[in-house]
Structures are given as structure tokens and as C-alpha cells.
Amino acid sequence: INSVMSRELPIMKIKEKIIIQPIIQPWTLIDAKYWNSYNIPLSFLEKRNTYSCKYVTITKGNKHYLLEYTKSNPIYCYRENFKGEESYKIYRPFAEKQYKWFYNGSWKILQRYDYLDWIGELCIITKSYKDCDTLGVCGFAAVGLQGETNPLSKGNYKILTRRFEKIISLYDNDDAGRTGAEKLKREYNITGFQMEECKDPAEY
């Protein structure tokens, strides 16, 4: 019997699951001022499972973080349930870029999917909760990918095409937005638009 030479296999790096525990609080005047600047009512956000957070604890592996709401650095939580998969996305609009977002869901989750009409004429693909909500307040059906660099899965594309007659993209008016729109056009023939007057729908 030939012996098999033993050897070490390469280490597999398994993506660590991020555990997020938000402690929510009533809306504050700071929250009202911030969201009113985008013409998004707090009552609209409540209907979409969006909250103001007093604290948020985050665990990733052996690292633990405690985020605290302050007047200069408020914290918001988007709660999502997409195809039975629960996730949280923490948003700190005035934090440094690397600490602005914390997310424990999959890249395949479509933001605001649960709030679409069952069928419709038009669905807009954008890139953030804030843009989805801006468009939603204006009466448009909109979903967001988890960023412009993230792909639209074939399964999600099929779901949207079964429910809507036309799908377009509305990404940021910058290089990343144009690149993301071109990718959707190339892969699914989805027409892309950018706003000439500003960067994105929320800013508009």
C-alpha cells in the first residue's frame, strides 16, 4: 500500500458574522432636523422599520464596540427582513467614513424590497436606504443594492422583472455610479440615469 505523504492544507478564512444589537429610543429634535433636511418624515421611517438608537453594541470575532448616540453623532438603524433573512444596517451620518456603516447581512439583500407594491409599471434600482426613501416619499417604487459596486443577483433580477414592467437604475453622479450603471446595462440591459443637478436623489 502506497503511503500518502502528509501535508498541511491551506487555512480557510471564514467570514466572521457580525452581531449587532441596537437599543432604540424615541425620535429626538436632532433626528427630526436631520431627516427633514431630506424631506423624509419620521413617520415614514417608522413604517419602514427605521429607528433612532441610544446605543448599539457590535461584536465581530473577539472585537467589541459600543456606539453611543450624541448630539453631534446620532445613530440610526435599518431593520430588514428579506426572504426571511434578518439584518441590521447601522448608519452614523456624521462619523468618519470607516465608522459610518455597520452591516451584518448579505450583499444579495435588496434594500426596501418589502415595501414595494406587488406589481407596478416602474422600479428604480439605487444604492442606499436614504435614496430609496427619498424616492418612496415621492411615490416611486425603489430598491437599493448594498452599494454601487455590488452586483444584482440573477435571482433578484428575475423577481423584479416578474413584478414590474420596466426597471431602471439611478446611481450617483460620479465615477462609481456611472461604472455601476454601466455594469447593470451590460449584464441585464437596464437603462441607467444620473441626476445632472446633484449627486443623488437624497441630495436633490
N, C-alpha and C positions, 0 to 999 in steps of 0.2 A: 504494500500500500504506500503510495507516494505521500509523504508528509507535506502539508501545506504550510509555507513559510508565514509566520505571523507578522502582521504589520498594523500600524495604527491607522484607523480611518480618520478622515478629516472631521474636525469638530463642526457640528451643525449649529448655526446660530438661529435660535428660535426667537421670533419677535415677542418681546415681553408685553403682556397685557397690562394696559394702564387702568388702574382702578380710580374712579372719580366719584367723590361723594360731596354733592352740593348741599349747603344749608341755606334754604331760601328765606327771603324776608319780604315784607311789603314794599311796594314801589316807593321811591323817595322823590323829592323835588329834583334832585340831581338826575335821576333816571328820566323823569318827565322832560326836563330841559334837553337832555341828550337825544332822546328818541323823537321829540317834537321837532328838532332841527332837521330831521329826515321826513317829517310829516307822517310818522308811523305812530298811531295811537297805542298807548299801553294796553287798552282793552283788546286791541287787535293781536298784540303779542301774547297776551294771556290765553286767547283762544288757540294759539299755536304752540302751547307748552314752552313758553319762553319766560324766564324768571330773573329777578334780581337776587343776587346771592350775598349773604352776610359773610360766609366763609366757604371755602372749597378745599377739601383735602384730596391730595393726589398721591398715589403710590405707583411707582414703577420699579419693579425688582426690589432692591434694598434702599431705594431713594424715596424719601417722603417730603412732600411740600404742603405748606399751609398758606393759602392765599386769603387775604382779608380785604374786605370792601373798605375803601376810604373815599373821601370826597374827591380826591384828585385821581383816584384809580378804581372806579366802580367795576363790578364783575357781573357778567350775565351768563346764563346757562340756557342752551338749546337742548331740549329733550326730544329724541327721535325714536320712532318705532317703525322700522322699515322691514316688511316681510317677517315680522316677529323678532327682529334683532334690535334690542335696546341699545341706545348710545347717548352719550352726552358730549356736547361741544361747549367748552368754556371760552368766553370772549371777554377780553380786557382791552377796550378800545384805546386806552392811553398808556398801556405798558410798552416796554421795548419789544421789538419785533419777535425775538425768540421766546418771549414770555406772554405774547398776546393771545395765542390759541393753545388749548389743550384738548385732545380728542381721543376717544377710546373706541371708535367704530371702524368700520371697513371703508375702503375707498369706493366700494360699489354702492354705498348708501346714497340715495338721491335725497337731497335736502328738500323739505316741504312737500314730498310726494303725497303724504297722507291728506293734504289739504286741497288737492286737485279735484275739480269736477270729474265725475266718472267718464264723461265723454265731452268733447269740445272741438272747436274749429282750430284753435291755435295753442301750442305750448311753447314757452320760451325756456331754453336752457341757459342758465347763467352760472356764476361761480361763487356765490356766497348767500348766507341766510339773509343778510341785510338787503341785498339786491332782490332776492325772491320776495321779501316782504314789501319792499317799495313797489314792485310790480303788482303784487297781490292787492295792495291798497288801491292801486289804480284800476283794478278789475281784470288783470291779466293772469292767466294760468302760467306758473313758472316753477321750475325745479332747478336746483343747483348741484353741480358736481362738487367734490371736496377739493376744489382748486382747478385752475385752468390747465395745469399740466397733467391732471388725472384723466384717464380715458373714460369714455362712455362704454360700458359693457354691452355686448350684443344682446344679452337678456333684457337689460333695461331699455335698450333701443326698441326692441320688439314690443315691450309693454307700452311704451309711449305711442308707438305707431298704431297700436290697436285701439287706442283711446282718443287720439287726436288726428285731425285731417292733415295738419301741417305742423312741422317742428322747425324752429329757427334757433340760432344762438345769439346771445347778446353778452359779449365779454368786454373786458376793459379795453379802453382805447390806448393800448400800449403794446410793446413788442410781445409780451407774454400772452395778452389777449388775442392779438392777431394770429400768433402761432397756434393757440388752442382752437380758434375758429377755423383755421385752415385745416387742422387735423380732423375736425368733425366733418368738414366739407369733403375731404379726401376719403374718409372711411365710410360715411353714411350719406353723402350728398346733402348735408344740412347747410342751408344758407346762413351765413354769418353777418351780423351787423355790429358796428361800433357807433357810439354817440360822438358826434363831432364837437359838441359844445363843452363836454367834460369827460371825465374818466369812466364813470359807470352810472347806472340808474339811480343809486342812492345819492350820489353826489349831485346829480341833476335835480 
